[in-house]
Amino acid sequence: MATFDVQAFKDRFRQRAVAVEERGIPPLEGEARRRYIEAAQQDFVDFSLVADAEVSVEDGTLVMRMPLGEDGADA
């Protein structure tokens, strides 16, 4: 099995977050536009969380630690 490159994994998620932020909005109107924008915002948050996470491989398991808020209690 190939070696898992933690930094490359995080870099891919950072690139996805940037791509979501930079992409335009297709010609949608009304409710479809609102749903598209909401989905893009959620994609950005999700990709950014993974990109900023502390990622390691421990005993063959991918472990990601993501602080939520300043003290980790804003879940």
DSSP file (Angstrom, degrees, kcal/mol; ACC not computed):
  #  RESIDUE AA STRUCTURE BP1 BP2  ACC     N-H-->O    O-->H-N    N-H-->O    O-->H-N    TCO  KAPPA ALPHA  PHI   PSI    X-CA   Y-CA   Z-CA
    1    1 A M              0   0    0      0, 0.0     3,-0.1     0, 0.0     2,-0.0   0.000 360.0 360.0 360.0 140.6    0.0    0.0    0.0
    2    2 A A        -     0   0    0      1,-0.1     2,-0.2     0, 0.0     0, 0.0  -0.301 360.0 -97.7 -68.3 152.8    1.3    3.5   -0.8
    3    3 A T        -     0   0    0      1,-0.1     2,-0.5     2,-0.0    -1,-0.1  -0.526  36.9-120.8 -71.7 135.8    2.3    5.8    2.0
    4    4 A F        -     0   0    0     -2,-0.2     2,-1.0    -3,-0.1    -1,-0.1  -0.688  18.8-147.7 -81.6 123.2   -0.4    8.3    3.0
    5    5 A D     >  -     0   0    0     -2,-0.5     4,-2.2     1,-0.2     5,-0.2  -0.798  12.1-171.7 -95.7  99.6    0.8   11.9    2.5
    6    6 A V  H  > S+     0   0    0     -2,-1.0     4,-2.5     1,-0.2     5,-0.2   0.904  84.3  49.7 -58.7 -45.4   -1.0   13.9    5.2
    7    7 A Q  H  > S+     0   0    0      1,-0.2     4,-2.7     2,-0.2    -1,-0.2   0.901 109.9  49.9 -65.7 -40.0    0.2   17.3    3.9
    8    8 A A  H  > S+     0   0    0      2,-0.2     4,-2.2     1,-0.2    -1,-0.2   0.897 110.1  52.5 -63.4 -39.0   -1.0   16.5    0.4
    9    9 A F  H  X S+     0   0    0     -4,-2.2     4,-1.5     2,-0.2    -2,-0.2   0.941 112.3  44.1 -59.6 -49.5   -4.3   15.4    1.8
   10   10 A K  H  X S+     0   0    0     -4,-2.5     4,-2.1     1,-0.2    -2,-0.2   0.888 110.9  55.0 -64.4 -38.8   -4.7   18.7    3.7
   11   11 A D  H  X S+     0   0    0     -4,-2.7     4,-2.6     1,-0.2    -1,-0.2   0.887 104.1  54.6 -62.4 -39.2   -3.5   20.7    0.6
   12   12 A R  H  X S+     0   0    0     -4,-2.2     4,-1.9     1,-0.2    -1,-0.2   0.895 109.4  47.2 -62.0 -39.3   -6.2   19.1   -1.6
   13   13 A F  H  X S+     0   0    0     -4,-1.5     4,-2.2     2,-0.2    -1,-0.2   0.860 110.4  52.0 -71.4 -34.3   -8.9   20.3    0.9
   14   14 A R  H  X S+     0   0    0     -4,-2.1     4,-2.3     2,-0.2    -2,-0.2   0.924 109.7  50.1 -64.6 -43.0   -7.4   23.8    1.0
   15   15 A Q  H  X S+     0   0    0     -4,-2.6     4,-2.4     1,-0.2    -2,-0.2   0.885 109.8  50.8 -61.8 -39.1   -7.5   23.9   -2.8
   16   16 A R  H  X S+     0   0    0     -4,-1.9     4,-2.3     2,-0.2    -1,-0.2   0.902 108.8  51.1 -65.5 -40.5  -11.1   22.8   -2.7
   17   17 A A  H  X S+     0   0    0     -4,-2.2     4,-2.1     1,-0.2    -2,-0.2   0.924 112.0  46.9 -62.3 -44.1  -12.0   25.5   -0.2
   18   18 A V  H  X S+     0   0    0     -4,-2.3     4,-2.1     1,-0.2    -2,-0.2   0.908 110.4  53.0 -63.6 -42.0  -10.3   28.1   -2.4
   19   19 A A  H  X S+     0   0    0     -4,-2.4     4,-1.6     1,-0.2    -2,-0.2   0.899 109.1  48.9 -61.9 -40.8  -12.1   26.8   -5.5
   20   20 A V  H  < S+     0   0    0     -4,-2.3    -1,-0.2     1,-0.2    -2,-0.2   0.916 112.2  49.2 -63.4 -42.5  -15.5   27.0   -3.8
   21   21 A E  H  < S+     0   0    0     -4,-2.1    -2,-0.2     1,-0.2    -1,-0.2   0.845 116.4  41.9 -65.3 -34.5  -14.7   30.6   -2.7
   22   22 A E  H  < S+     0   0    0     -4,-2.1    -1,-0.2    -5,-0.1    -2,-0.2   0.659  90.4 102.1 -90.8 -17.3  -13.6   31.6   -6.2
   23   23 A R     <  -     0   0    0     -4,-1.6     2,-0.1    -5,-0.2    -3,-0.0  -0.351  68.9-123.0 -72.7 149.7  -16.3   29.9   -8.3
   24   24 A G        -     0   0    0      1,-0.1    -1,-0.1    -2,-0.0    -2,-0.0  -0.266  24.4-102.9 -81.5 172.6  -19.1   32.0   -9.7
   25   25 A I        -     0   0    0     -2,-0.1    -1,-0.1     3,-0.0     8,-0.0  -0.864  35.9-126.4 -98.3 127.0  -22.8   31.4   -9.2
   26   26 A P        -     0   0    0      0, 0.0     2,-2.3     0, 0.0    10,-0.0  -0.191  44.9 -77.8 -65.8 166.1  -24.5   29.8  -12.2
   27   27 A P  S    S+     0   0    0      0, 0.0     2,-0.3     0, 0.0     6,-0.0  -0.412  79.0 145.8 -70.7  81.6  -27.6   31.5  -13.6
   28   28 A L        -     0   0    0     -2,-2.3     2,-0.3     2,-0.1    -3,-0.0  -0.835  31.2-154.1-115.9 154.9  -30.1   30.5  -10.9
   29   29 A E    >>  -     0   0    0     -2,-0.3     3,-1.1     4,-0.0     4,-0.8  -0.909  47.3 -23.2-128.1 156.9  -33.0   32.4   -9.5
   30   30 A G  H 3> S+     0   0    0     -2,-0.3     4,-2.1     1,-0.2     3,-0.2  -0.134 124.6   3.8  56.2-129.7  -35.0   32.4   -6.3
   31   31 A E  H 3> S+     0   0    0      1,-0.2     4,-2.6     2,-0.2    -1,-0.2   0.850 130.9  55.5 -61.7 -38.9  -35.0   29.3   -4.1
   32   32 A A  H <> S+     0   0    0     -3,-1.1     4,-2.2     1,-0.2    -1,-0.2   0.895 108.7  48.7 -62.9 -39.6  -32.5   27.5   -6.3
   33   33 A R  H  X S+     0   0    0     -4,-0.8     4,-2.5    -3,-0.2    -2,-0.2   0.922 111.1  49.8 -64.6 -44.9  -30.0   30.3   -6.0
   34   34 A R  H  X S+     0   0    0     -4,-2.1     4,-2.4     1,-0.2    -2,-0.2   0.924 112.1  47.6 -61.2 -45.0  -30.4   30.4   -2.3
   35   35 A R  H  X S+     0   0    0     -4,-2.6     4,-2.5     2,-0.2    -1,-0.2   0.898 111.2  51.6 -63.5 -40.4  -29.8   26.7   -2.0
   36   36 A Y  H  X S+     0   0    0     -4,-2.2     4,-2.3     2,-0.2    -2,-0.2   0.929 111.5  46.6 -61.7 -46.0  -26.8   26.9   -4.2
   37   37 A I  H  X S+     0   0    0     -4,-2.5     4,-2.4     2,-0.2    -2,-0.2   0.910 112.4  50.0 -64.5 -42.9  -25.2   29.7   -2.1
   38   38 A E  H  X S+     0   0    0     -4,-2.4     4,-2.2     1,-0.2    -1,-0.2   0.914 111.2  49.2 -61.4 -42.9  -26.0   27.8    1.1
   39   39 A A  H  X S+     0   0    0     -4,-2.5     4,-2.7     1,-0.2    -2,-0.2   0.899 110.7  50.5 -64.0 -40.6  -24.4   24.6   -0.2
   40   40 A A  H  X S+     0   0    0     -4,-2.3     4,-2.4     2,-0.2    -1,-0.2   0.902 109.9  50.3 -64.5 -41.0  -21.3   26.5   -1.4
   41   41 A Q  H  X S+     0   0    0     -4,-2.4     4,-2.1     2,-0.2    -2,-0.2   0.915 112.4  46.7 -63.3 -42.2  -20.9   28.2    2.1
   42   42 A Q  H  X S+     0   0    0     -4,-2.2     4,-2.8     2,-0.2    -2,-0.2   0.899 110.3  53.0 -67.3 -40.4  -21.2   24.8    3.8
   43   43 A D  H  X S+     0   0    0     -4,-2.7     4,-3.0     2,-0.2     5,-0.3   0.928 108.9  50.5 -57.9 -45.1  -18.7   23.2    1.3
   44   44 A F  H  X S+     0   0    0     -4,-2.4     4,-2.5     1,-0.2    -2,-0.2   0.932 112.0  46.4 -60.1 -46.8  -16.2   26.0    2.1
   45   45 A V  H  X S+     0   0    0     -4,-2.1     4,-2.6     2,-0.2    -2,-0.2   0.941 114.7  47.2 -61.1 -48.0  -16.6   25.5    5.9
   46   46 A D  H  X S+     0   0    0     -4,-2.8     4,-1.9     1,-0.2    -2,-0.2   0.938 114.5  45.2 -61.0 -48.9  -16.2   21.7    5.5
   47   47 A F  H  X S+     0   0    0     -4,-3.0     4,-2.5     1,-0.2    -1,-0.2   0.894 113.7  50.6 -63.2 -39.5  -13.2   21.9    3.3
   48   48 A S  H  X S+     0   0    0     -4,-2.5     4,-2.2    -5,-0.3    -1,-0.2   0.892 106.7  54.4 -66.3 -39.7  -11.6   24.5    5.5
   49   49 A L  H  X S+     0   0    0     -4,-2.6     4,-0.7     1,-0.2    -1,-0.2   0.931 112.4  43.2 -59.1 -45.8  -12.1   22.5    8.6
   50   50 A V  H >< S+     0   0    0     -4,-1.9     3,-0.8     1,-0.2    -2,-0.2   0.923 113.3  51.9 -66.3 -43.1  -10.3   19.5    7.1
   51   51 A A  H 3< S+     0   0    0     -4,-2.5    -1,-0.2     1,-0.2    -2,-0.2   0.834 115.7  41.4 -62.7 -32.4   -7.6   21.7    5.7
   52   52 A D  H 3< S+     0   0    0     -4,-2.2    -1,-0.2    -5,-0.2    -2,-0.2   0.474  93.8 111.6 -94.3  -3.1   -6.9   23.3    9.1
   53   53 A A  S << S-     0   0    0     -3,-0.8     2,-0.8    -4,-0.7    13,-0.2  -0.255  76.8-113.0 -70.6 155.9   -7.2   20.1   11.1
   54   54 A E  E     -A   65   0A   0     11,-2.7    11,-2.6     2,-0.0     2,-0.4  -0.840  45.7-168.7 -84.5 115.5   -4.4   18.4   12.9
   55   55 A V  E     +A   64   0A   0     -2,-0.8     2,-0.3     9,-0.2     9,-0.2  -0.903  16.3 153.8-117.0 135.6   -4.1   15.2   10.9
   56   56 A S  E     -A   63   0A   0      7,-2.4     7,-3.3    -2,-0.4     2,-0.6  -0.961  39.6-123.9-148.6 166.3   -2.1   12.1   11.7
   57   57 A V  E     -A   62   0A   0     -2,-0.3     2,-0.5     5,-0.2     5,-0.2  -0.974  31.4-178.8-115.1 117.4   -2.1    8.4   11.1
   58   58 A E  E >   -A   61   0A   0      3,-2.8     3,-1.5    -2,-0.6    -2,-0.0  -0.967  68.8 -20.4-123.1 118.9   -2.1    6.4   14.3
   59   59 A D  T 3  S-     0   0    0     -2,-0.5    -1,-0.2     1,-0.3     3,-0.1   0.871 128.7 -50.2  52.2  41.1   -2.0    2.6   14.2
   60   60 A G  T 3  S+     0   0    0      1,-0.2     2,-0.4    -3,-0.0    -1,-0.3   0.592 116.6 114.5  78.4  10.8   -3.3    2.6   10.6
   61   61 A T  E <   -A   58   0A   0     -3,-1.5    -3,-2.8     2,-0.0     2,-0.5  -0.954  67.7-126.1-118.5 132.6   -6.2    5.0   11.4
   62   62 A L  E     -A   57   0A   0     -2,-0.4     2,-0.5    -5,-0.2    -5,-0.2  -0.640  30.3-167.3 -74.6 123.9   -6.6    8.5   10.0
   63   63 A V  E     -A   56   0A   0     -7,-3.3    -7,-2.4    -2,-0.5     2,-0.5  -0.964   7.2-174.6-118.8 126.4   -7.1   10.8   13.0
   64   64 A M  E     -A   55   0A   0     -2,-0.5     2,-0.5    -9,-0.2    -9,-0.2  -0.983   6.8-164.6-123.4 128.0   -8.3   14.4   12.5
   65   65 A R  E     -A   54   0A   0    -11,-2.6   -11,-2.7    -2,-0.5    -2,-0.0  -0.955   9.8-179.1-112.8 122.5   -8.5   16.9   15.4
   66   66 A M        -     0   0    0     -2,-0.5     2,-0.2   -13,-0.2   -13,-0.1  -0.935  19.9-142.2-125.4 107.5  -10.6   20.0   14.6
   67   67 A P        -     0   0    0      0, 0.0     2,-0.7     0, 0.0     3,-0.1  -0.483  11.9-151.0 -67.6 135.9  -11.0   22.6   17.2
   68   68 A L        -     0   0    0     -2,-0.2     6,-1.7     4,-0.0     3,-0.2  -0.885  63.2 -22.3-111.4 100.6  -14.5   24.1   17.2
   69   69 A G  S    S-     0   0    0     -2,-0.7     3,-0.2     3,-0.2     6,-0.0  -0.262 100.6 -56.8  87.5 178.3  -14.3   27.7   18.4
   70   70 A E  S    S+     0   0    0      1,-0.2    -1,-0.2     2,-0.1    -2,-0.0   0.871 139.2  24.9 -65.8 -38.4  -11.6   29.3   20.6
   71   71 A D  S    S-     0   0    0     -3,-0.2    -1,-0.2    -4,-0.0    -2,-0.1   0.345 108.9-111.5-109.5   6.9  -11.9   26.8   23.5
   72   72 A G  S    S+     0   0    0     -3,-0.2     3,-0.2    -4,-0.2    -3,-0.2   0.539  94.7 101.9  79.7   6.2  -13.4   23.9   21.5
   73   73 A A        +     0   0    0      1,-0.2    -4,-0.2     2,-0.1    -1,-0.1   0.344  48.2  91.7-105.3   6.1  -16.7   24.2   23.3
   74   74 A D              0   0    0     -6,-1.7    -1,-0.2     1,-0.2    -5,-0.1   0.067 360.0 360.0 -90.0  26.6  -18.7   25.9   20.5
   75   75 A A              0   0    0     -3,-0.2    -1,-0.2    -7,-0.2    -6,-0.1   0.491 360.0 360.0 -70.3 360.0  -20.0   22.7   19.0
